[in-house]
Amino acid sequence: MKAMIFAAGLGTRLRPLTDFKPKALVEVGGRPMIDHVVDRLVEAGVDTIVVNVHHHGQMIVDHLNATGRSDVNFIISDETDMLLDTGGGILKARQFLDGDQPFIVHNADILTDVNLHRMVEAHISSIADVTLLTKERKSSRQLLFDPGTERMLGWTNLTTGEVKPAGIEPAGMKMRAFGGIHVISPSVFGMLEQYSAEPRFSIMPFYIDNCKELVIKGYEPTEKYMWHDIGSIDKLNAAEEEM
């Protein structure tokens, strides 16, 4: 099984820590974030991991080479010339991820012990095109799901009242925040190619704009699990406390 780690971001909310290192190498519990993510992916059965790099990208390449791991093959998707955002990053890495099996996409700033193997199994059994880790947590931006089928139907901004697609009614829908992990079937690539007018674009607007054509499911683990977004100093400190 294959996976991709988003490690190219600038990490501006983690400054000054990210002035001289990439966000993926910021330490939590005495280890770089990317090492925690790699461990979880390997536990799930992943043996090939694509890592996109941009900000201090060579430091990530050097770190991965220095790990000496024999249980996983690392492939670098180089975005040094242009940071492509999440959608553009996945599309650039298509040559490494395409095939007949779903792949996992994991943000480098998500620290979690969620059982990714079970998430992949849920994705396969539901015959979804995309499965998103979702959480019930405070956020102005919420994904909208059918409470019966768990299929994503749209998105809303609770602060502004904006909804997408236009005309959708959030009342009665399950509202969940995205947890930073996707399972994606390669069948999505064809539509992704047609969507990308520019090389740099975000994956979430793609999901929202195409949720009528794609089967996008939410996945909420039934077991208790740890989850932290370490994208800011305060959130990093909270993760450190739990670790």
C-alpha positions in Angstrom: 0.0 0.0 0.0 1.1 3.6 -0.8 0.7 6.8 1.1 1.6 10.5 0.8 2.7 12.8 3.6 2.1 16.6 3.1 5.4 18.0 4.3 5.9 21.0 2.0 4.1 23.7 4.0 5.7 26.8 5.2 4.6 26.3 8.8 4.1 30.1 9.4 2.0 29.6 12.6 4.9 27.7 14.1 7.5 30.5 13.8 10.1 30.9 15.1 10.5 27.1 15.2 10.1 26.9 11.4 12.4 29.8 10.5 15.3 27.3 10.2 13.6 23.9 9.8 10.5 22.5 8.1 7.3 21.9 10.1 7.7 18.2 9.5 10.9 18.1 11.5 9.4 20.0 14.5 9.7 17.7 17.5 6.9 16.3 19.6 7.8 14.0 22.4 11.4 14.2 21.4 10.9 13.0 17.8 10.3 14.9 14.6 6.6 14.9 13.6 7.3 13.1 10.3 8.7 10.1 12.2 5.4 9.7 14.2 3.5 9.8 10.9 5.7 7.3 9.2 5.3 4.9 12.1 1.5 5.0 11.9 1.6 4.5 8.2 3.9 1.5 8.3 1.7 0.0 11.1 -1.2 0.3 8.7 0.7 -1.8 6.0 2.2 1.0 3.9 5.5 0.2 2.3 5.9 3.2 -0.1 5.5 6.8 1.1 5.6 9.8 -1.1 6.8 13.0 0.7 6.3 16.4 -0.9 8.9 19.0 0.0 9.3 22.7 -0.5 10.2 24.8 2.7 13.7 23.6 3.8 13.0 20.6 1.7 16.6 19.2 1.6 16.5 18.9 5.4 13.6 16.5 5.1 15.3 14.5 2.4 18.5 14.3 4.5 16.5 13.2 7.5 14.6 10.5 5.7 17.9 9.2 4.2 19.4 9.2 7.7 16.7 7.0 9.2 18.0 3.9 7.5 14.6 2.3 7.6 14.3 -0.9 5.6 10.6 -1.3 6.1 9.5 1.5 3.9 10.5 3.1 0.6 10.5 6.9 0.5 9.9 8.8 -2.7 10.4 12.6 -2.8 7.9 14.8 -4.8 9.9 18.0 -5.2 8.0 21.2 -5.1 11.0 23.4 -4.6 10.1 25.6 -7.5 6.5 26.1 -6.6 4.4 25.1 -3.5 1.4 23.4 -5.1 -1.0 23.2 -2.1 -2.8 20.0 -1.3 -4.6 19.3 -4.6 -1.7 20.3 -6.7 0.6 18.2 -4.6 -1.5 15.0 -5.0 -1.8 15.6 -8.7 2.0 16.1 -9.1 2.6 12.8 -7.2 0.1 10.9 -9.4 2.9 9.0 -11.1 3.9 7.5 -7.8 0.4 6.9 -6.3 -1.6 5.7 -9.2 -2.6 2.1 -9.5 -5.4 -0.3 -8.5 -5.3 0.3 -4.8 -6.4 3.2 -2.6 -3.7 5.3 -0.9 -3.5 7.3 2.3 -2.8 11.0 2.4 -1.6 12.3 5.8 -0.8 15.8 6.9 2.6 16.1 8.5 1.2 18.3 11.3 -1.4 15.7 12.5 -0.3 13.7 15.5 -2.7 10.8 16.0 -2.8 7.1 16.9 -6.0 6.4 15.0 -6.1 3.0 13.4 -5.4 3.7 9.8 -5.7 0.1 8.7 -9.4 0.1 9.9 -9.9 3.4 8.1 -8.7 1.8 4.8 -10.9 -1.2 5.4 -13.9 1.1 5.9 -13.0 2.9 2.7 -12.8 -0.3 0.7 -16.0 -1.8 2.1 -18.0 1.3 1.5 -16.9 1.5 -2.2 -16.1 5.2 -1.7 -13.9 7.3 -3.9 -12.6 9.3 -0.9 -12.8 8.7 2.8 -12.0 11.5 5.2 -11.2 11.3 8.9 -13.8 13.5 10.6 -14.2 14.8 14.1 -16.8 16.5 16.1 -14.9 19.6 17.2 -15.3 23.4 17.2 -14.5 24.9 13.9 -16.1 27.6 11.9 -15.8 25.5 8.8 -17.8 22.3 8.8 -18.3 19.5 6.3 -21.9 18.4 5.8 -22.8 14.7 5.8 -25.9 12.7 5.4 -26.4 11.2 8.9 -27.6 7.9 7.5 -25.1 7.1 4.7 -22.2 9.3 6.0 -21.8 10.6 2.5 -20.5 14.2 2.2 -23.0 16.5 0.7 -21.4 19.9 1.1 -19.7 22.5 3.4 -20.6 25.4 5.5 -19.0 28.4 7.2 -20.8 28.8 10.5 -19.5 32.3 10.9 -20.6 33.7 7.6 -23.5 31.4 6.9 -22.0 30.5 3.5 -22.8 27.0 2.1 -21.5 25.0 -0.8 -22.8 23.8 -3.1 -25.2 26.8 -3.4 -28.7 26.0 -2.2 -27.9 23.2 0.1 -29.7 23.2 3.5 -27.4 22.3 6.4 -30.4 21.7 8.8 -30.6 18.1 9.8 -27.1 17.2 8.4 -24.2 15.9 10.4 -21.5 18.6 10.8 -18.0 17.4 11.2 -14.5 19.0 10.9 -11.8 17.4 8.7 -9.1 15.5 10.6 -6.2 15.8 8.2 -6.2 12.3 6.8 -7.7 11.0 3.6 -8.0 7.6 1.9 -8.2 8.1 -1.9 -9.0 5.7 -4.7 -7.0 6.3 -7.9 -10.4 6.7 -9.8 -10.3 10.3 -8.5 -7.3 11.2 -10.6 -9.2 11.6 -13.9 -11.6 14.2 -12.4 -8.7 15.8 -10.5 -6.9 16.4 -13.8 -9.9 18.1 -15.3 -10.5 20.3 -12.3 -7.0 21.8 -12.1 -6.9 24.9 -14.3 -3.8 26.0 -12.4 -1.0 23.8 -11.0 -1.5 25.1 -7.5 -4.9 24.3 -5.9 -6.4 22.9 -2.6 -8.0 19.5 -2.4 -10.9 20.5 -0.2 -12.6 22.8 -2.7 -12.3 20.0 -5.2 -14.1 17.7 -2.8 -16.8 20.2 -2.2 -17.3 21.1 -5.9 -17.5 17.4 -6.9 -19.3 15.8 -4.0 -22.3 15.1 -6.2 -20.2 13.1 -8.6 -17.8 11.5 -6.2 -18.7 9.3 -3.3 -17.0 11.0 -0.4 -17.5 9.4 3.0 -16.7 10.5 6.5 -15.0 8.1 8.9 -15.3 8.4 12.7 -13.5 5.8 14.7 -15.6 4.1 17.3 -12.6 3.6 19.6 -11.0 6.3 21.7 -7.9 7.8 20.0 -5.4 10.6 20.4 -5.6 13.5 17.8 -3.6 16.7 17.7 -3.1 19.4 15.1 0.4 20.7 15.9 0.1 23.6 13.4 0.5 26.4 16.0 2.7 26.9 19.1 -0.3 26.5 21.5 -1.4 23.3 19.8 2.1 21.9 19.7 2.4 22.5 23.5 -0.9 20.7 24.0 0.4 17.7 22.1 3.6 17.8 24.1 1.7 17.6 27.3 -0.3 14.5 26.2 2.8 12.8 24.8 
